Amino acid sequence: MWTFRPYEHVCSPALLHNFLLTCLRSKCARPKRYMSAECADYPCILKQAHGEFGKECNIVHSPEDVCKVTPQGLGTRWVLQELVHGRFEVSTTVLADFGHILDEVSTCYEYDSETYVWPRCRGVSKSLYSVPHGHLKIFEQFLESYSGICNFNYKVRDGELRIFELNTRIGGDLAVDAPRERARRLFEKLDAHWCISSNDTMPEKQFAFCRSTGLPQ
């Protein structure tokens, strides 16, 4: 199950609709979900259906481990999903106008283990990441009719995306980790594009966040 976190009222119904449709169409882009502990491939991830920052997210190794955490069963509160191995994870923040990506800034993070749950891991390195054109086209499937900022968190396995989260807000990678000059260029493009298109509107919450970073002057 992917995590979709609308940023207060910034999320548009169209974006949520496209998110659900793309979940159904692009099975290769999402971790596998297990409907019961007995049918899961271990180790896997057990997490709350609604959560953030890795809270209540566990690596489990058997049905017995699952039962210890949720003795009443998964229900609607818990999700059991594939653990995507790999020490590299990517965070991509895109600027979109009616589904067309105008710009993106991506950071690749390396951690100290092939199996981990953030933030219970140690970072090894971080660097700018160049997103393949084909992956950007997959992102645009989610963004049809959407204008604003979106952040994707994912791994790449055998050349295919495994997307964990989609957030309609600026990611910490852009606000903190990306080179300031590169982040500034994205924010300047945001300002210039919507100042020119005076009939278009950007969500005020996103503008407030951009200004709070102190990047565009």
Secondary structure as GFF3:
##gff-version 3
##sequence-region A 1 217
A	DSSP	beta_strand	3	5	.	.	.	ID=ss1
A	DSSP	three_ten_helix	8	10	.	.	.	ID=ss2
A	DSSP	alpha_helix	13	25	.	.	.	ID=ss3
A	DSSP	three_ten_helix	27	29	.	.	.	ID=ss4
A	DSSP	beta_strand	33	34	.	.	.	ID=ss5
A	DSSP	three_ten_helix	37	39	.	.	.	ID=ss6
A	DSSP	beta_strand	44	48	.	.	.	ID=ss7
A	DSSP	beta_strand	57	60	.	.	.	ID=ss8
A	DSSP	alpha_helix	63	69	.	.	.	ID=ss9
A	DSSP	beta_strand	78	82	.	.	.	ID=ss10
A	DSSP	beta_strand	88	97	.	.	.	ID=ss11
A	DSSP	beta_strand	100	111	.	.	.	ID=ss12
A	DSSP	beta_strand	123	128	.	.	.	ID=ss13
A	DSSP	alpha_helix	133	142	.	.	.	ID=ss14
A	DSSP	beta_strand	148	157	.	.	.	ID=ss15
A	DSSP	beta_strand	160	167	.	.	.	ID=ss16
A	DSSP	alpha_helix	172	172	.	.	.	ID=ss17
A	DSSP	pi_helix	173	177	.	.	.	ID=ss18
A	DSSP	alpha_helix	180	196	.	.	.	ID=ss19
A	DSSP	alpha_helix	204	212	.	.	.	ID=ss20
###
